[in-house]
Amino acid sequence: MPQSTGPTVPVVTPERVLAGLALLVPIVAMLWVSSYDKTDPAVSGVPFFYWYQLLWVPVSAVFTVAAYLLINRDEKARKAARTGGAR
């Protein structure tokens, strides 16, 4: 079995936990239907049920980009730890 010569890097890091939470927020928000199963308040005649779901499209994109940036940051830190801090 190959043995690593560098320091051990933890599998679960705060960045990975935050990235997972960032991906989980939009899923939970859309699965919790009772929170938006209503018609009021309407915006320009569009019931709350519809505009709330449409609002989550760009919000989900923001959460996904945040998760990507966190994972990218974590991967750079892992690479630096494996190579002894050299970039």
MARKEDO-330202 format. One line per 2 residues: number of its first residue (from 1); their letters; for each residue y, x, z of N, C-alpha, C, O. Coordinates in steps of 0.02 Angstrom, whole numbers. Atoms other than C-alpha are relative to their C-alpha. Layout:
NUM = A = Y,X,Z,Y,X,Z,Y,X,Z,Y,X,Z | ...
//
This chain:
1 = MP = -59,42,0,0,0,0,62,44,0,66,93,37 | -61,-40,1,171,66,-42,42,-15,62,46,-72,85
3 = QS = -42,8,-59,284,95,106,72,14,-20,87,59,-59 | -71,-10,15,472,78,97,26,58,42,9,65,101
5 = TG = -29,-57,-36,569,232,144,67,-16,31,90,18,76 | -66,18,-25,735,145,175,-5,-47,59,-59,-65,81
7 = PT = 0,47,-57,788,32,317,-24,-69,-23,-17,-88,-81 | 24,67,17,711,-140,324,59,-48,-3,105,-45,38
9 = VP = -53,49,10,822,-279,262,-29,-68,19,-82,-87,-7 | 27,66,-20,799,-450,345,-3,-48,-59,40,-48,-103
11 = VV = 9,49,53,736,-588,233,53,-55,5,82,-76,-45 | -49,54,-11,849,-721,310,64,32,25,66,64,78
13 = TP = -66,-26,-18,1031,-672,314,49,-58,5,36,-112,-22 | -50,54,-4,1186,-775,355,23,-24,-69,36,-84,-78
15 = ER = -21,20,67,1236,-773,171,-51,-47,-32,-32,-96,-64 | 52,43,29,1069,-848,120,-3,-68,34,-15,-119,1
17 = VL = -1,64,-36,1078,-981,254,59,-42,-24,51,-102,-36 | -58,37,23,1254,-1030,201,-8,-23,-72,13,-78,-90
19 = AG = 13,20,69,1201,-1033,18,-47,-60,-2,-36,-107,-41 | 46,57,-3,1058,-1149,61,35,-63,23,23,-117,-3
21 = LA = -39,58,-24,1175,-1263,158,48,-26,-54,57,-86,-61 | -46,20,53,1299,-1262,14,-37,-39,-54,-8,-85,-84
23 = LL = 39,37,49,1161,-1322,-103,-26,-65,29,-39,-113,-8 | 28,60,-32,1099,-1449,23,52,-56,9,34,-115,7
25 = VP = -53,50,-14,1266,-1537,55,5,-53,-55,3,-112,-39 | -4,53,52,1281,-1624,-116,-63,-42,-5,-59,-102,-19
27 = IV = 62,39,3,1098,-1675,-112,-2,-53,55,-18,-111,42 | 0,47,-56,1113,-1755,59,53,-54,-11,41,-112,3
29 = AM = -54,49,11,1277,-1838,12,-20,-53,-50,-2,-112,-42 | 21,49,50,1199,-1921,-140,-61,-40,21,-70,-97,-1
31 = LW = 59,37,-23,1037,-1970,-53,17,-49,57,-22,-95,70 | -21,45,-54,1131,-2054,91,39,-58,-31,100,-63,-23
33 = VS = -31,54,39,1166,-2210,-12,40,-48,43,92,-73,21 | -36,49,-42,1219,-2320,133,71,22,16,112,-20,35
35 = SY = -68,-24,-14,1373,-2210,155,50,-20,-54,110,-24,-42 | -46,18,55,1444,-2262,-14,-21,-65,-36,2,-78,-91
37 = DK = 22,63,29,1358,-2429,-49,49,-56,16,33,-101,55 | -52,51,-10,1517,-2532,-52,47,0,-60,45,45,-102
39 = TD = -44,6,58,1649,-2588,-175,72,20,16,109,40,-28 | -69,-17,-19,1809,-2555,-78,2,68,34,-45,83,71
41 = PA = -61,9,38,1920,-2456,-92,-11,14,-75,-45,62,-93 | 4,-10,72,1934,-2473,-280,59,42,-23,115,37,4
43 = VS = -52,-42,29,2033,-2346,-380,8,-20,-73,-38,-11,-113 | -15,25,68,2113,-2418,-538,-53,-49,-24,-71,-49,-83
45 = GV = 49,50,17,1987,-2558,-535,-72,25,1,-118,-15,-10 | 68,-28,-3,1837,-2441,-519,-24,-4,72,8,23,117
47 = PF = 26,7,-68,1730,-2485,-368,-16,68,32,-32,117,-2 | 13,-61,-38,1705,-2354,-232,-67,30,-18,-73,91,-24
49 = FY = 68,-24,15,1519,-2342,-273,-1,47,-60,-36,98,-60 | 0,-41,61,1557,-2269,-445,44,61,5,23,116,-12
51 = WY = -44,-58,-1,1707,-2159,-415,-20,51,52,-6,111,44 | 24,-46,-50,1629,-2083,-260,-54,46,-30,-54,106,-19
53 = QL = 52,-40,32,1478,-2027,-360,29,47,-52,8,105,-57 | -31,-43,50,1586,-1961,-500,41,57,32,46,111,4
55 = LW = -37,-52,-36,1691,-1865,-374,-46,57,20,-25,115,23 | 47,-52,-21,1535,-1772,-320,-22,46,-56,-52,98,-42
57 = VP = 18,-45,56,1509,-1697,-494,39,66,6,7,119,7 | -35,-65,-8,1650,-1567,-478,-10,30,70,-11,91,77
59 = VS = 11,-27,-67,1623,-1552,-290,-67,37,4,-72,90,35 | 64,-34,2,1441,-1508,-321,4,66,-37,-28,115,-18
61 = AV = -10,-62,36,1496,-1378,-447,32,53,45,13,112,42 | -33,-47,-46,1608,-1298,-315,-50,27,51,-51,87,65
63 = FT = 51,-21,-48,1465,-1294,-189,-50,47,-33,-73,95,-2 | 48,-42,35,1349,-1218,-320,30,69,-14,-5,120,-6
65 = VA = -33,-65,11,1475,-1081,-364,4,38,66,-6,99,67 | -3,-33,-65,1497,-1044,-179,-69,29,18,-73,85,44
67 = AY = 67,-25,-14,1308,-1027,-160,-16,61,-43,-45,110,-19 | 11,-57,45,1301,-912,-311,36,62,26,8,117,27
69 = LL = -38,-57,-25,1438,-800,-241,-30,28,64,-31,89,73 | 32,-24,-61,1353,-791,-72,-64,38,-14,-76,91,16
71 = IN = 63,-34,16,1185,-744,-147,15,66,-36,-18,116,-23 | -19,-61,35,1269,-617,-262,24,53,50,7,112,44
73 = RD = -24,-46,-53,1356,-539,-111,-58,27,40,-60,87,57 | 58,-21,-39,1192,-534,-16,-43,49,-40,-67,98,-12
75 = EK = 40,-45,41,1100,-452,-161,33,69,-5,-1,120,-4 | -35,-65,1,1234,-316,-173,-9,37,66,-19,97,66
77 = AR = 9,-31,-66,1219,-284,14,-72,26,7,-82,79,36 | 70,-23,-3,1028,-273,-1,-10,63,-42,-44,109,-21
79 = KA = 7,-58,43,1041,-152,-145,32,62,32,4,117,29 | -33,-56,-34,1164,-44,-48,-42,24,59,-45,84,72
81 = AR = 42,-20,-57,1049,-46,104,-62,38,-23,-83,85,10 | 60,-33,26,899,5,-1,15,71,-24,-25,116,-16
83 = TG = -17,-66,28,990,150,-83,39,42,50,65,95,32 | -34,-39,-52,1069,210,79,75,-4,-3,109,42,19
85 = GA = -73,9,1,1243,143,49,33,24,-64,92,12,-74 | -29,-23,63,1268,225,-122,5,-59,-48,-38,-103,-48
87 = R = -8,56,47,1334,109,-256,-13,21,-70,-8,-19,-116
//
